[in-house]
Amino acid sequence: MGPVGTNEPAGAGLQRRRRNCIMHVDMDAFFVSVELRTRPDLRGKPVIVGYPAERSVVLSASYEARAFGVKSAMPMAVAMRMCPQAVIIEPRHKVYYEVSAELMAIFGSVTELVEPLSVDEAFLDVGGAIRRLGPPRSIGELIRSRVAADLGITASVGIAETKFVAKIASTRCKPDGLLLIGPEETVPYLHSLPVGALWGVGAKTADVLARMGIKTVADLAATPVSSLKKMLGVTGIHVHQLAWGIDPRPVTPVRLEKSIGAEETFAEDTADDALLHRELLRLSHRTAERLRSSGMVARTIALKLRFADFSTITRSRTVQTPVDSAQLIYGVALQLLDSVARPMAVRLVGVRAEQLEEAARTSLQLSIDRRDENWRAAEQAVDQVARKFGGHPVLPARLLEPGSGSG
């Protein structure tokens, strides 16, 4: 039981006495920020990163575009109606992953306890760095200044004793801010928030709680766990603990990606084999570039197809030798495509590399077919050219847009 006269869970006081120091560092409009480094004329203007095709979605939006209601994952057609004056920039995924690698290196120079969540955010446990680098706020400002100086983008930093509260803090201080929520401030701060701020409380759950008169975190914290469990099942226990600032999860470093892939929605549904093959080749190159830049190889290749009626299927195949070559990935993807009965036109196609392993720890057997190793060597050479000279990657001729040649 909690302390007499409160609904605080047992063990909450013990957790508060532990002095963890966790940061959630999150870039501000990451893809847009990276693009504005070479397009400073667009600063202060509404900018959207995404493909201009009607069925594409917004990958990232500047805060100026967000003021018009534009959000990530929103259909591009909707975003353009909301903000017709926005400048659309097509994404450069390879550049974003290169900047991400530099970002993670900055985090790693502060602490070994780094848990990446995506290409542009991570949890850091900086408790062991305080003696070397100073108090938590100073470490947070150090990270922000290094990100700005070294990468030319801005970061928001939330600092707290737990992952959950640190994440809330970084969200609440965006953009380009820092918010430290100390141990004694945690519960009062949480109880000032709407109930939707809690992890696990989405729109549907919030509606269920609202019907019971629970609209704030304070309301939920004051509700008996037994009542919450009846309403929400095991989620009720989880959100009640969060409402009291209880989140015992440690920062778990070196969490490898479970899969790497890419997908594309066609402007018009298609049954054209040549178009599907061309897109599979493009997606295979994007996936392979990400694999090699991450130092990973894949044992399984998966194909995703979404049809005109929005039904979706996936098929996968495990290969004998782990791969990071676009041509080898493409070969498997083609086999999977040929094995699928297509009852109608295709709306979306995707390629994904799964069962990832670190390339440095994997013994790559040479194929009997020397062409496999030749493809790997050629693509690695292309990587080196791209790193040295920058610009657009070297691609197979069949992927070049019509009219893009020098003639």
Secondary structure, DSSP 8 states (H G I E B T S, - for coil): --STTS---TTHHHHHHS---EEEEEESSHHHHHHHTT-GGGTTS-EEES--STT-B-SEE-HHHHTTT--TT-BHHHHHHH-TT-EEE---HHHHHHHHHHHHHHHHHH-S-EEEEETTEEEEE-GGGHHHH-SHHHHHHHHHHHHHHHHS--EEEEEESSHHHHHHHHHHT-SS-EEE--GGGHHHHHHTSBGGGSTT--HHHHHHHHHTT--BHHHHHTS-HHHHHHHHTHHHHHHHHHHTT------------SEEEEEEEEEEEE--HHHHHHHHHHHHHHHHHHHHHHTEEEEEEEEEEEETTS-EEEEEEEEEEEE--HHHHHHHHHHHHHTS---S-EEEEEEEEEEEEEGGGS-----SSHHHHHHHHHHHHHHHHHHHH-SS----GGGS-TT-S--
